[in-house]
Amino acid sequence: MATSDPVILEWVSAALEGDQNAFAELVYTYQDAVYNLCYRMLYDRGEAEDAAQEAFLRAYLHLNRYDPARSFKTWLLTIASNYCIDRIRRRRMQWLSLDDPLPSLTLREDEPEPEEASILREQSEAIQKMLGRLPPDYRAAVVLRYWYDYSYVEIADILDTTESAIKSRLFRARQMLAEQIDAKTAPGMGKLLLENV
């Protein structure tokens, strides 16, 4: 299991002693990772910002529970993902808005042509809709695996479960996603979703 680097541990120790600047350094270091996780799970910028703030608030209030033998980032993402899962469960009966689509799945240095950008946006929206139909625990596992490239062990640690449970969730999630694929709305997405991990 990965541990945090000495600078992070130093900031945690100082924050525990009341140094707000040290905690601010932790926030600055991890704010993008926490926000991105929240956004991928909640699909709403405002909600993701609120969730990220809540995750940092909870981390601050429970900093004395942090185990220095564990990665601080993993601990923080655990708090954020659990909060997002709870939030998703509370709104389960509501339809999710897709006002702000996910960015393109491919990394490019040059801007795509308008037609290509439109196709990428449609594919991104299709994936977002499909992810939105997954149970929260499955969605969290998919986001952590495919967007953050965490290992099964790391995902199990973040979601407080076993490695075999994560493998099972990912397998079932891929099956559920495959059933949703419509060749007209998401061409080429079947291969991406059905790939072995």
C-alpha positions as a printed Julia matrix, in Angstrom:
197×3 Matrix{Float64}:
   0.0    0.0     0.0
   1.39   3.39   -0.98
   2.25   5.95    1.65
   2.28   9.7     1.26
   5.51  11.51    0.6
   7.26  13.25    3.52
   6.11  16.75    2.51
   2.47  15.66    2.57
   2.96  14.03    5.96
   4.6   17.2     7.22
   1.59  19.28    6.06
  -0.82  16.81    7.68
   1.11  16.97   10.95
   1.16  20.79   10.87
  -2.55  20.93   10.02
  -3.29  18.67   12.99
  -1.51  21.22   15.16
  -3.79  23.97   13.83
  -1.7   25.34   10.94
  -4.37  26.38    8.42
  -1.73  27.22    5.81
  -0.55  23.61    5.88
  -4.08  22.38    5.22
  -4.4   24.98    2.45
  -1.32  23.39    0.82
  -3.07  20.0     0.95
  -6.16  21.5    -0.65
  -4.08  23.19   -3.35
  -2.2   19.95   -4.08
  -5.3   17.74   -4.4
  -8.11  20.09   -5.44
  -7.99  19.1    -9.12
  -8.04  15.36   -8.43
 -10.93  15.69   -5.96
 -12.96  18.01   -8.2
 -12.41  15.8   -11.27
 -13.56  12.7    -9.38
 -16.66  14.53   -8.12
 -17.44  15.87  -11.58
 -17.09  12.47  -13.25
 -19.46  11.0   -10.69
 -22.0   13.82  -10.44
 -21.88  15.35  -13.97
 -22.64  18.84  -12.72
 -20.04  21.54  -12.19
 -21.86  23.22   -9.31
 -22.56  19.94   -7.55
 -18.96  18.82   -8.11
 -17.65  22.05   -6.59
 -19.95  21.6    -3.56
 -18.93  17.95   -3.23
 -15.22  18.78   -3.44
 -15.61  21.45   -0.76
 -17.52  19.01    1.43
 -14.83  16.35    0.92
 -12.11  18.78    2.06
 -14.25  19.91    5.0
 -14.76  16.3     6.08
 -11.06  15.59    5.63
 -10.22  18.6     7.81
 -12.7   17.59   10.51
 -11.45  14.0    10.55
  -7.77  14.59    9.85
  -6.92  12.87   13.14
  -8.29   9.62   11.62
  -5.85   9.7     8.69
  -3.4    6.78    8.77
   0.06   7.98    7.64
   0.83   4.47    6.39
  -1.82   5.04    3.71
  -1.65   7.4     0.74
  -3.23  10.76    1.64
  -4.61  11.09   -1.9
  -6.31   7.69   -1.63
  -7.76   8.64    1.76
  -9.04  11.94    0.38
 -10.53  10.35   -2.75
 -12.23   7.79   -0.52
 -13.97  10.61    1.33
 -14.94  12.32   -1.93
 -16.22   9.16   -3.64
 -18.24   8.09   -0.6
 -19.82  11.54   -0.39
 -20.67  11.45   -4.12
 -22.15   7.95   -3.83
 -24.35   9.13   -0.96
 -25.41  12.18   -2.97
 -26.26  10.03   -6.02
 -28.32   7.67   -3.87
 -30.3   10.61   -2.46
 -31.19  11.84   -5.93
 -31.61   8.4    -7.53
 -35.18   9.07   -8.58
 -34.31  12.34  -10.33
 -33.17  12.6   -13.94
 -29.62  13.88  -14.34
 -29.05  17.0   -16.41
 -26.33  16.91  -19.05
 -25.8   20.65  -19.45
 -22.02  20.36  -19.26
 -20.77  17.38  -21.28
 -17.52  15.66  -20.44
 -14.5   16.75  -22.41
 -13.24  14.62  -25.27
 -11.91  11.2   -24.36
  -8.85  11.63  -26.53
  -5.93  13.88  -25.76
  -4.93  16.07  -28.66
  -2.62  19.01  -29.04
  -4.45  20.46  -32.01
  -8.11  21.42  -32.12
 -10.36  18.93  -33.95
 -12.32  19.95  -36.98
 -15.94  21.0   -36.21
 -17.41  17.73  -37.5
 -14.93  15.66  -35.5
 -15.55  17.8   -32.41
 -19.28  17.22  -32.78
 -18.8   13.45  -33.04
 -16.52  13.42  -29.99
 -19.02  15.5   -28.02
 -21.85  13.12  -28.98
 -19.77  10.11  -27.93
 -18.86  11.79  -24.64
 -22.52  12.59  -23.96
 -23.52   9.02  -24.81
 -20.94   7.63  -22.38
 -22.07  10.08  -19.72
 -25.7    8.99  -20.13
 -24.73   5.33  -19.93
 -22.62   5.91  -16.81
 -25.53   7.77  -15.26
 -27.64   4.63  -15.48
 -25.15   2.53  -13.5
 -25.59   1.97   -9.75
 -23.41   4.46   -7.81
 -20.93   1.8    -6.63
 -20.44   0.54  -10.19
 -20.07   4.08  -11.54
 -17.42   4.89   -8.93
 -15.45   1.75   -9.85
 -15.63   2.57  -13.59
 -14.56   6.19  -13.08
 -11.67   5.23  -10.81
 -10.5    2.5   -13.19
 -10.9    4.12  -16.61
 -10.4    7.82  -15.88
  -7.91   7.59  -13.02
  -6.29   4.28  -14.03
  -6.28   2.98  -10.46
  -5.51  -0.69   -9.88
  -8.12  -3.09   -8.49
  -6.38  -2.98   -5.11
  -6.41   0.83   -5.02
 -10.09   0.98   -6.03
 -10.96  -1.61   -3.39
  -9.14   0.51   -0.83
 -10.93   3.71   -1.89
 -14.37   2.06   -1.94
 -13.7    0.0     1.19
 -14.32  -3.39   -0.35
 -12.37  -6.36   -1.72
 -10.39  -6.68   -4.93
 -12.68  -9.5    -6.12
 -15.74  -7.31   -5.48
 -14.2   -4.58   -7.64
 -13.45  -7.05  -10.45
 -17.04  -8.26  -10.24
 -18.45  -4.69  -10.26
 -16.35  -3.75  -13.27
 -17.36  -6.91  -15.14
 -21.04  -6.29  -14.42
 -20.69  -2.59  -15.24
 -19.17  -3.45  -18.62
 -22.05  -5.84  -19.27
 -24.61  -3.19  -18.32
 -22.87  -0.6   -20.49
 -22.65  -3.01  -23.42
 -26.41  -3.58  -23.22
 -26.97   0.17  -23.53
 -24.81   0.69  -26.59
 -26.69   1.93  -29.6
 -24.62   1.89  -32.79
 -26.32   5.1   -33.96
 -25.59   7.22  -30.88
 -22.22   5.82  -29.85
 -20.37   4.34  -32.83
 -17.2    2.58  -31.86
 -17.92   2.76  -28.14
 -18.64  -0.95  -27.82
 -14.99  -1.86  -28.21
 -13.94   0.68  -25.57
 -16.46  -0.56  -23.04
 -15.96  -4.25  -23.64
 -12.18  -4.3   -23.47
 -10.69  -6.5   -20.81
  -9.21  -4.61  -17.91
